[in-house]
Amino acid sequence: MSEQILKLPDVIKVTGLARSTIYKLIGENRFPKQIKLTSFSSGWLKSEIEHWLNERIAISRNIGGPEQ
């Protein structure tokens, strides 16, 4: 498996969202949940972040998908 893991600073950079917004959306089940890597470290699957971004693009362009 060659899945890439993104750390929080990379997720912030890629999405343009603030840390607090990311965690708020996770709490609302509207953003991919992070995976626990160690007891002190977590990250996000790059593919899940890309999928989430593509959904946001589709919604903003009225291409389809549920509005959130």
LINTADA-V911801 format. One record per backbone hydrogen bond with DSSP energy under -1.0 kcal/mol. NH is the residue of the N-H (numbers start at 1). CO is the residue of the C=O. If there is no record, write none. Layout:
nh & co
NH & CO
NH & CO
This chain:
nh & co
6 & 44
11 & 7
12 & 8
13 & 9
14 & 10
15 & 11
16 & 12
22 & 18
23 & 19
24 & 20
25 & 21
26 & 22
27 & 23
28 & 24
29 & 26
30 & 25
35 & 43
37 & 41
38 & 41
43 & 35
44 & 6
46 & 4
49 & 45
50 & 46
51 & 47
52 & 48
53 & 49
54 & 50
55 & 51
56 & 52
57 & 53
58 & 54
59 & 55
60 & 56
61 & 57
62 & 59
63 & 58
